[in-house]
Amino acid sequence: MKKLIPLVLLLGLVACAPAGRLSLRKPGELDIHCINTGRGESSFLILPDGTTLLVDAAGSNLKKHKYMPTPPKPDSTVSSGQAIINYIRHFAPRTDTLDYFILTHYHVDHMGDPAKDAPIHPEGGFGMSSICEVGSALPFRNLLTRGNPAEVKSSNCTNDRNMANFAKFVDWTVKANGTRYAYFDPSSDSQIVPLHKSVKNFKVSNLAANGYYRTPEGTVATDIPSKALLDAQGDPKAYPGENALSCTFILSYGPFDYFAGGDLQWAHKELHDYFDIELPVSRVCRKVEVMKASHHCTKGANGPDILGALKPDVVLAHVWRDVQPNPETLQNIYDASPGCKVFLTNLAPKNEPVIADYLDRIASKQGHIVIRVSKGGTRYTIYTLDDSDPAYRITGKWGPFVCN
């Protein structure tokens, strides 16, 4: 079993919050960036050979709700899409295209939703939601989604207008940019690979998408009845919502492992066992150094089964509403991994008394989060960055930590 060994302890040093800016990654290093727009979730990865991978493009337009969003970052004058573009261009200044974009599922806090007054792309005719804005400025070489967008039904987090807009964008980027569009294959170890140079001991293992999951035998299975059957039976609500259909993977670089599963969840399993996608996915998981918290660390996700398999040393939570993180979910994390370091992109003041028992255990409560993994994947350092500062100055540093 892997064990987290902080070099700061071995060397007698103390983790600090240094002034200054984070340097650009060096060849052979792996970067994992949690970009905080205050409007959902977006992760930017630079693989050891320089291959770029963006997972989701936060961009909810939610302004008023029972559960309010946190303030937009860096401020209300910058769209979520432009905030993501600016961040990528800062940390990958030579990038003019993105090698991979994974849209984990069709919810606006992961793909955006064009406002009624949003600019219309002059060639593609689509409104500039965050995914469209990013994909227009930094064209995608490969675009992966969980499944057919034509099958997506409107909900409180998805609407027909937005899905039609996304379809226009896909059609345009395939024709104009030569983007290769495909569905995320839950059994593949080769759908996402370094494109510029071979990298030893590196692999992205897909684990789940669209309700299908990889089995320990390496096959693909699903427990969900077909949507056509459920519709014919007059029970369309018996089909899982978008969250449970999220694309899920483990990235490995030498001894370093990172888990990400979009909004994967177990919620409402009391209604139907197959609503719990975390359980079958947990059977093909292993101990990891870093886990991206599923569904923004809200209730009904990050359950004991999957956390018991992953036992993360670090959890990165893209929280953006005043009910995130959920105290029960935090307890699940600490039960599975008592020494876990939890990092939040935002913490709303309204939620502070709700999670009061955990505040002292949370490593960071605001800002972009960066995991920088050394060449070969033997150790990693964690940084937090000022999300209101265009220079992205460092606000905190932890590690380096050794991977075993």
Secondary structure, DSSP 4 states (H G I P E B T S, - for coil): ----EEHHHHTT-------SBPPPPPTT-EEEEE---SSS--EEEE-TTS-EEEE--------S-SSPBPPPSS-TTS-HHHHHHHHHHHHSTT-SSBSEEEE-SS-HHHH----TTPPBPTTT--B--HHHHHHHHS-BSEEEESS-GGGPPPBTTB-HHHHHHHHHHHHHHHHHH--EEEE--TT-SSSS--SSS--TTEEEEEEEETTEEE-TTS-EE--SPPHHHHHHTT-GGGS--GGGG--EEEEEETTEEEEE-TT---TTTTT-GGG--HHHHHTT----SEEEPGGGG-TTSS-HHHHHHH--SEEEE---BTT-S-HHHHHHHHHH-TT-EEEES---GGGTTTTGGGGGGEEE-SSEEEEEEPTTSSEEEEEEE-TT-TT-BEEEEEEEEE--
